Amino acid sequence: MISKLVLATLSLMLVAAPVAAVELSPLESLGKNLFFDKSLSNPPGQSCADCHSPETGWTGSDSEVNAAGAAIPGAVHTRAGNRKPPTAAYAGYNPVLHKAGSMGGGMGGNMQDVFVGGMFWDGRASGWVMGDPLAEQAMGPFLNPLEQNNPNAKHVCLNVLRTGYATQFEEVWGAGSLDCVKDVDGTYQRIGRSIAAYERSAEVSAFNSKFDAFWKNSEGKMPPVPMINMTNWTRFKNRGLTDMELQGLMIFNTKGKCSTCHFLQPMNGSRFPLFTDFRYHNLGVPANPENPYYDMPRQWNPKGEKWVDQGLGGFLAKTAGMTASAGASMDYSALADKNMGKQKTPTLRNVDKRPSPEFVKAFGHNGHFKSLQEVVHFYNLRDVLPICDTPNPPKDAMGGATCFPAPEVAENINRTDMGNLGLTPQEGMALIQFLKTLTDL
């Protein structure tokens, strides 16, 4: 008879794509099996990794899709969601969705209407049910008809029960933990928590980039990295970054204003910076005209081509009557208008990770931008260049757009931290070179 250990190992080999060798705990190993298993969609064929590939920094895996609408087709290939997949890496540090100041931390009274935490671009995996936004996020795609398309949690549970690692599930969670009849909800939550454990593992959230080596070399030295500026940046030489990368980091932390939202300090128990503020902002990003969601049937997109991505505000508008697991009211619908168009600040870790130089990555919540050059150009000149009448703006001699399409949501745009940065082409290139140092090995 094949031993349980051998069975679990064979199962892992069948469903897991090659990634960096890391010793995983039993719970993390179970989560990895679930993450890479293509049999858990309906019809079978789509795993979590199809939208969160290790080769691309745990985000969109298809260059052609990224070059167009950026939303990955679902298990039913004629369907697709409305946003590009965010990275699954480093997401385990996200707090439960809350108003700044309502959970302490000294954020101040002027932050009372600013939301922090949660998962998905719009924060709807709030953590209010399970206390873990990442686990709640992991459970979402399985039941989304535009993604993995399972009819209900029981269907997912039965699919797991048929796998070669079903025994491993009960070894991790205990006898009777894979119960698809009497404890479907509890089992489904354990599935979500298992995937979240893998996403928190050192295999997914590795902290082994060139920047992380630089950070280690800088620990205990003065000035600290978060204080780098144009007068002291040369003091950080010989710690692992080139002069150009150091200049890019200096710009990131000063003139470029990047660290205003992509914090350059460790947070939430991390030794290294996570490059996000866990908050929501409307950057004035134009709509992506190739977003496949516009063409989805009315049962999923009742507004058709008139649909507008309202981000966090759209979710908050639906919170009337919602409560947390402890029974507290989570009705933030009165704040929906103030948050229309705001999307979650992504981590910049692995922002340029790709399997080859030719591979196209998509940037922004809707994948409107196709290169870091486009993103930096937009952040630098959004409020300087005119608004276009075309979704495909003409380019200047250096390949930069000479105008920008109108923002998808015109309200609540952040006009303080971007839009007229005054970066020179050389400063923009240095900034991009720094961002490349955030790629994990």
C-alpha positions as CSV (number, residue, x, y, z in Angstrom):
1,M,0.0,0.0,0.0
2,I,1.3,3.5,-0.8
3,S,2.1,5.4,2.3
4,K,0.3,8.7,3.2
5,L,3.5,10.6,2.9
6,V,4.3,9.2,-0.6
7,L,0.7,9.9,-1.7
8,A,0.9,13.5,-0.5
9,T,4.2,13.9,-2.2
10,L,3.0,12.5,-5.5
11,S,-0.1,14.8,-5.3
12,L,2.2,17.8,-4.8
13,M,4.3,16.9,-7.8
14,L,1.2,16.6,-10.0
15,V,-0.3,20.0,-9.1
16,A,2.5,22.3,-8.2
17,A,4.5,24.4,-10.6
18,P,8.3,24.6,-9.9
19,V,9.2,27.4,-7.5
20,A,12.1,28.1,-5.2
21,A,12.9,25.2,-2.9
22,V,11.6,26.1,0.6
23,E,10.8,23.8,3.4
24,L,7.0,24.1,4.0
25,S,5.1,23.3,7.1
26,P,2.3,20.6,6.7
27,L,-0.3,23.4,6.6
28,E,1.6,25.4,4.0
29,S,2.2,22.2,2.0
30,L,-1.6,21.5,2.0
31,G,-2.2,25.1,0.9
32,K,0.3,24.6,-2.0
33,N,-1.6,21.6,-3.2
34,L,-4.8,23.5,-3.2
35,F,-3.2,26.6,-4.8
36,F,-1.9,24.6,-7.8
37,D,-4.8,22.1,-8.2
38,K,-6.5,22.6,-11.6
39,S,-9.3,20.1,-10.6
40,L,-10.9,22.5,-8.2
41,S,-12.6,24.6,-10.9
42,N,-15.8,23.9,-12.8
43,P,-15.0,22.6,-15.4
44,P,-11.6,21.5,-14.2
45,G,-8.7,23.3,-15.7
46,Q,-8.1,26.5,-13.7
47,S,-6.1,26.7,-10.5
48,C,-5.2,29.7,-8.3
49,A,-1.8,29.8,-10.0
50,D,-3.4,30.5,-13.4
51,C,-4.1,34.0,-12.2
52,H,-1.2,34.1,-9.7
53,S,1.9,32.7,-11.3
54,P,5.2,32.5,-9.5
55,E,7.0,33.3,-12.8
56,T,5.3,36.7,-12.9
57,G,5.5,37.6,-9.3
58,W,2.3,35.7,-8.4
59,T,0.1,37.7,-10.7
60,G,-1.3,37.5,-14.3
61,S,0.4,34.6,-16.2
62,D,-0.6,35.3,-19.8
63,S,1.4,37.9,-21.8
64,E,-1.3,38.3,-24.5
65,V,-4.1,38.8,-21.9
66,N,-1.9,41.3,-20.1
67,A,-1.3,43.2,-23.3
68,A,-5.1,43.6,-23.8
69,G,-7.9,43.5,-21.2
70,A,-5.7,42.1,-18.4
71,A,-8.5,40.2,-16.8
72,I,-7.8,36.4,-17.0
73,P,-10.5,34.3,-18.6
74,G,-12.2,32.0,-16.2
75,A,-12.7,28.2,-16.1
76,V,-15.4,28.9,-18.7
77,H,-13.2,30.6,-21.2
78,T,-15.8,32.9,-22.6
79,R,-16.1,34.6,-19.2
80,A,-13.7,37.0,-17.4
81,G,-13.7,39.2,-14.4
82,N,-13.4,43.0,-14.4
83,R,-9.8,43.6,-13.0
84,K,-6.3,42.3,-13.4
85,P,-5.2,39.8,-10.7
86,P,-3.2,41.5,-8.0
87,T,-0.2,39.6,-6.6
88,A,-0.8,36.9,-4.1
89,A,2.6,37.5,-2.5
90,Y,3.1,39.5,0.6
91,A,-0.6,39.8,1.0
92,G,-0.6,38.1,4.4
93,Y,0.4,41.3,6.2
94,N,-2.9,43.0,5.3
95,P,-5.0,44.0,8.3
96,V,-8.7,43.6,8.6
97,L,-10.5,46.4,6.7
98,H,-11.1,49.3,9.0
99,K,-11.2,53.1,9.2
100,A,-7.8,54.5,10.0
101,G,-7.7,55.4,13.7
102,S,-10.5,52.9,14.7
103,M,-7.9,50.2,15.5
104,G,-5.3,52.4,17.2
105,G,-1.9,53.0,15.9
106,G,-1.9,56.8,16.3
107,M,-3.1,57.5,12.7
108,G,-4.9,60.7,13.9
109,G,-8.4,62.2,13.7
110,N,-7.9,63.6,10.2
111,M,-7.7,60.0,9.0
112,Q,-11.1,58.9,10.2
113,D,-12.6,58.4,6.8
114,V,-9.6,56.7,5.3
115,F,-9.9,52.9,5.0
116,V,-7.0,50.5,5.6
117,G,-6.7,46.8,5.0
118,G,-8.9,44.2,3.3
119,M,-8.1,42.3,0.1
120,F,-9.1,42.5,-3.5
121,W,-8.7,45.8,-5.3
122,D,-12.0,47.0,-3.7
123,G,-11.5,45.6,-0.2
124,R,-14.5,43.3,-0.3
125,A,-12.5,40.4,1.3
126,S,-12.6,42.5,4.5
127,G,-11.7,40.0,7.1
128,W,-14.8,40.8,9.0
129,V,-16.0,37.2,9.0
130,M,-12.8,35.2,9.6
131,G,-10.5,37.8,10.9
132,D,-8.2,37.1,8.0
133,P,-8.6,39.0,4.7
134,L,-6.2,36.8,2.9
135,A,-8.1,33.6,3.7
136,E,-11.4,35.3,2.7
137,Q,-9.9,36.3,-0.6
138,A,-8.7,32.8,-1.3
139,M,-12.3,31.6,-1.0
140,G,-13.7,34.1,-3.4
141,P,-12.5,32.9,-6.9
142,F,-13.8,29.3,-6.3
143,L,-17.4,30.6,-6.3
144,N,-17.1,33.4,-8.8
145,P,-18.9,32.4,-12.0
146,L,-16.4,34.5,-14.0
147,E,-13.4,32.8,-12.4
148,Q,-13.4,29.2,-11.1
149,N,-17.2,28.9,-11.4
150,N,-18.1,26.4,-8.7
151,P,-21.8,26.5,-7.8
152,N,-21.3,26.4,-4.1
153,A,-18.8,25.6,-1.3
154,K,-19.9,22.0,-1.1
155,H,-18.9,21.4,-4.7
156,V,-15.4,22.7,-3.9
157,C,-15.3,20.5,-0.8
158,L,-16.3,17.4,-2.7
159,N,-13.6,18.1,-5.3
160,V,-11.0,18.3,-2.5
161,L,-12.3,15.1,-1.1
162,R,-11.6,13.3,-4.4
163,T,-7.9,14.5,-4.6
164,G,-4.8,12.5,-3.6
165,Y,-4.2,14.9,-0.7
166,A,-7.6,14.5,1.1
167,T,-5.8,12.4,3.7
168,Q,-3.3,15.1,4.1
169,F,-6.1,17.6,4.8
170,E,-7.3,15.6,7.8
171,E,-3.8,15.1,9.0
172,V,-3.3,18.8,9.1
173,W,-6.7,19.9,10.4
174,G,-7.8,16.8,12.3
175,A,-10.2,13.9,11.9
176,G,-13.5,14.9,10.4
177,S,-12.2,18.3,9.2
178,L,-13.0,17.5,5.5
179,D,-16.7,17.2,6.1
180,C,-18.7,18.0,2.9
181,V,-22.1,17.2,4.5
182,K,-22.4,18.4,8.1
183,D,-19.7,21.1,8.2
184,V,-19.4,22.6,4.7
185,D,-18.9,26.1,5.9
186,G,-16.2,25.1,8.4
187,T,-14.4,23.0,5.8
188,Y,-14.5,25.7,3.2
189,Q,-13.0,28.1,5.7
190,R,-10.2,25.6,6.4
191,I,-9.6,25.5,2.6
192,G,-9.2,29.2,2.6
193,R,-6.9,29.3,5.6
194,S,-4.7,26.6,4.1
195,I,-4.2,28.6,0.9
196,A,-3.5,31.7,2.9
197,A,-0.9,29.8,4.9
198,Y,0.9,28.9,1.7
199,E,0.7,32.5,0.4
200,R,2.3,33.6,3.7
201,S,5.1,31.0,3.3
202,A,8.7,31.9,2.4
203,E,8.1,30.2,-0.9
204,V,5.6,32.9,-2.0
205,S,6.6,35.8,0.2
206,A,10.3,35.3,0.0
207,F,11.9,38.6,0.9
208,N,15.0,37.6,-1.1
209,S,15.3,40.4,-3.6
210,K,18.3,42.6,-4.3
211,F,16.7,45.3,-2.2
212,D,16.3,43.0,0.7
213,A,20.0,42.2,0.7
214,F,20.6,46.0,0.6
215,W,18.2,46.4,3.5
216,K,20.0,43.8,5.6
217,N,23.3,45.4,4.8
218,S,21.9,48.8,6.0
219,E,20.4,47.6,9.3
220,G,22.0,49.3,12.3
221,K,23.7,51.9,10.1
222,M,23.0,55.6,10.0
223,P,21.2,57.2,8.4
224,P,18.4,54.6,8.1
225,V,17.1,53.7,4.6
226,P,13.8,55.6,5.1
227,M,15.7,58.8,5.5
228,I,17.6,58.6,2.1
229,N,17.5,61.9,0.2
230,M,19.4,63.9,-2.3
231,T,22.0,65.1,0.2
232,N,22.9,61.8,1.7
233,W,22.3,59.1,-0.9
234,T,26.0,58.5,-1.5
235,R,26.3,57.3,2.1
236,F,24.4,54.2,1.1
237,K,26.9,53.0,-1.4
238,N,28.6,49.6,-1.2
239,R,25.6,48.0,0.4
240,G,24.3,46.1,-2.6
241,L,22.7,48.6,-5.0
242,T,24.3,50.4,-7.9
243,D,24.6,54.1,-8.1
244,M,21.7,54.4,-10.5
245,E,19.5,52.1,-8.3
246,L,20.4,54.2,-5.3
247,Q,19.5,57.4,-7.1
248,G,16.2,55.7,-8.0
249,L,15.6,54.9,-4.4
250,M,16.4,58.4,-3.4
251,I,13.9,59.7,-6.0
252,F,11.3,57.1,-4.8
253,N,11.6,58.6,-1.3
254,T,11.7,62.3,-2.3
255,K,10.8,64.0,-5.5
256,G,8.8,61.0,-6.9
257,K,6.6,60.8,-3.7
258,C,6.3,57.1,-4.2
259,S,7.0,56.3,-0.6
260,T,4.0,58.4,0.4
261,C,1.8,55.4,-0.5
262,H,4.3,52.7,-0.9
263,F,5.8,52.9,2.5
264,L,9.6,52.5,2.9
265,Q,9.2,51.2,6.5
266,P,8.5,47.7,7.8
267,M,4.9,47.3,9.0
268,N,2.7,44.7,10.7
269,G,5.5,42.5,11.9
270,S,7.6,42.4,8.7
271,R,11.4,42.8,9.0
272,F,11.4,44.5,5.5
273,P,9.3,47.2,3.9
274,L,6.1,46.0,2.2
275,F,5.9,48.9,-0.2
276,T,2.2,49.6,0.4
277,D,0.1,51.7,2.8
278,F,-2.8,49.1,2.7
279,R,-5.0,52.1,1.8
280,Y,-7.2,53.1,-1.2
281,H,-6.6,55.8,-3.7
282,N,-8.1,57.1,-7.0
283,L,-5.1,57.8,-9.2
284,G,-7.2,59.0,-12.1
285,V,-6.4,55.9,-14.1
286,P,-8.3,55.7,-17.4
287,A,-10.6,52.8,-18.2
288,N,-9.1,49.9,-20.1
289,P,-11.2,49.8,-23.3
290,E,-10.2,46.2,-23.9
291,N,-11.6,45.0,-20.5
292,P,-13.5,41.9,-21.3
293,Y,-16.0,42.6,-18.6
294,Y,-17.8,45.1,-20.8
295,D,-18.9,42.3,-23.1
296,M,-20.1,39.9,-20.3
297,P,-23.8,38.9,-20.4
298,R,-26.2,41.2,-18.5
299,Q,-26.6,38.6,-15.7
300,W,-23.1,39.5,-14.6
301,N,-22.7,43.0,-16.0
302,P,-26.1,44.6,-16.1
303,K,-24.6,48.0,-17.3
304,G,-22.7,46.6,-20.2
305,E,-20.4,49.2,-21.8
306,K,-21.6,51.8,-19.3
307,W,-20.1,49.9,-16.3
308,V,-17.7,52.0,-14.2
309,D,-15.3,50.4,-11.7
310,Q,-16.2,52.2,-8.5
311,G,-13.6,50.4,-6.4
312,L,-13.8,50.6,-2.6
313,G,-16.8,53.0,-2.8
314,G,-18.7,50.4,-4.7
315,F,-18.1,47.8,-2.0
316,L,-18.9,50.3,0.9
317,A,-22.2,51.1,-0.8
318,K,-23.2,47.4,-0.2
319,T,-22.3,47.3,3.4
320,A,-25.7,48.4,4.8
321,G,-26.7,45.7,7.3
322,M,-23.3,44.0,7.4
323,T,-21.9,42.9,10.7
324,A,-18.6,41.5,11.8
325,S,-18.3,38.0,13.3
326,A,-18.6,39.5,16.8
327,G,-21.8,41.2,15.8
328,A,-20.6,44.8,15.4
329,S,-22.1,46.8,12.6
330,M,-19.9,47.3,9.6
331,D,-22.3,49.6,7.7
332,Y,-20.1,52.2,5.9
333,S,-22.5,52.9,3.2
334,A,-22.6,56.6,4.2
335,L,-18.9,56.9,3.2
336,A,-19.3,55.3,-0.2
337,D,-19.4,58.5,-2.2
338,K,-16.1,59.7,-0.6
339,N,-14.4,56.5,-1.7
340,M,-15.8,56.0,-5.3
341,G,-13.0,55.1,-7.7
342,K,-10.5,54.3,-5.0
343,Q,-8.5,51.1,-5.4
344,K,-6.1,49.2,-3.1
345,T,-2.5,50.3,-3.1
346,P,-0.6,47.2,-4.3
347,T,2.8,46.2,-3.0
348,L,5.6,47.0,-5.4
349,R,7.4,43.8,-4.7
350,N,8.0,41.8,-7.8
351,V,6.4,44.7,-9.8
352,D,8.7,43.9,-12.8
353,K,9.1,40.1,-12.3
354,R,8.5,38.3,-15.6
355,P,9.7,35.1,-17.3
356,S,11.4,36.9,-20.2
357,P,12.1,40.5,-21.3
358,E,9.4,40.2,-24.0
359,F,6.7,39.1,-21.5
360,V,4.1,41.9,-21.1
361,K,2.9,42.7,-17.6
362,A,-0.1,44.8,-16.9
363,F,-0.2,47.6,-14.4
364,G,-3.0,49.4,-12.5
365,H,-6.1,47.7,-11.2
366,N,-7.5,47.4,-14.7
367,G,-4.2,46.7,-16.6
368,H,-4.4,50.0,-18.5
369,F,-0.7,50.4,-18.4
370,K,1.7,47.9,-20.1
371,S,5.1,49.0,-18.8
372,L,6.7,50.7,-15.9
373,Q,7.7,53.5,-18.2
374,E,4.1,54.1,-19.0
375,V,3.2,54.2,-15.2
376,V,6.0,56.6,-14.3
377,H,5.1,58.8,-17.3
378,F,1.5,59.0,-16.1
379,Y,2.4,59.6,-12.5
380,N,4.8,62.3,-13.6
381,L,2.6,64.2,-16.1
382,R,-1.0,63.3,-15.5
383,D,-2.0,66.8,-14.5
384,V,0.4,68.5,-17.0
385,L,-0.6,66.9,-20.3
386,P,-4.0,67.5,-21.9
387,I,-6.9,65.0,-21.9
388,C,-7.2,62.8,-25.0
389,D,-10.2,62.0,-27.1
390,T,-8.6,58.6,-27.9
391,P,-7.8,55.6,-25.8
392,N,-4.5,55.2,-27.7
393,P,-2.7,58.5,-27.3
394,P,0.0,59.6,-29.8
395,K,3.6,59.3,-28.6
396,D,6.5,61.7,-28.4
397,A,10.0,61.0,-29.7
398,M,10.8,59.1,-26.4
399,G,7.7,56.9,-26.6
400,G,5.7,58.8,-23.9
401,A,2.1,59.6,-24.4
402,T,1.4,63.3,-25.4
403,C,-2.0,63.2,-23.7
404,F,-4.0,60.9,-21.4
405,P,-7.6,59.6,-21.7
406,A,-10.0,60.9,-19.1
407,P,-10.0,59.1,-15.7
408,E,-12.6,56.4,-15.4
409,V,-13.8,57.9,-12.1
410,A,-13.4,61.7,-11.9
411,E,-14.3,62.1,-8.2
412,N,-11.9,61.7,-5.3
413,I,-8.7,61.8,-7.4
414,N,-5.4,62.0,-5.5
415,R,-3.9,65.3,-6.8
416,T,-1.5,65.7,-3.9
417,D,1.0,62.8,-4.4
418,M,1.2,62.5,-8.1
419,G,0.3,64.2,-11.4
420,N,3.0,66.9,-11.7
421,L,6.2,65.5,-10.2
422,G,8.7,67.3,-12.4
423,L,10.8,64.2,-13.0
424,T,13.4,64.4,-15.7
425,P,13.8,61.4,-18.1
426,Q,17.0,60.4,-16.3
427,E,15.2,60.5,-13.0
428,G,12.4,58.4,-14.3
429,M,14.8,55.8,-15.6
430,A,16.7,55.7,-12.3
431,L,13.4,55.2,-10.5
432,I,12.5,52.2,-12.8
433,Q,15.9,50.7,-12.2
434,F,15.3,50.8,-8.5
435,L,11.9,49.2,-8.9
436,K,13.6,46.3,-10.7
437,T,15.6,45.6,-7.5
438,L,12.3,44.5,-5.8
439,T,12.2,41.3,-7.9
440,D,12.5,38.1,-5.8
441,L,15.1,35.5,-6.8
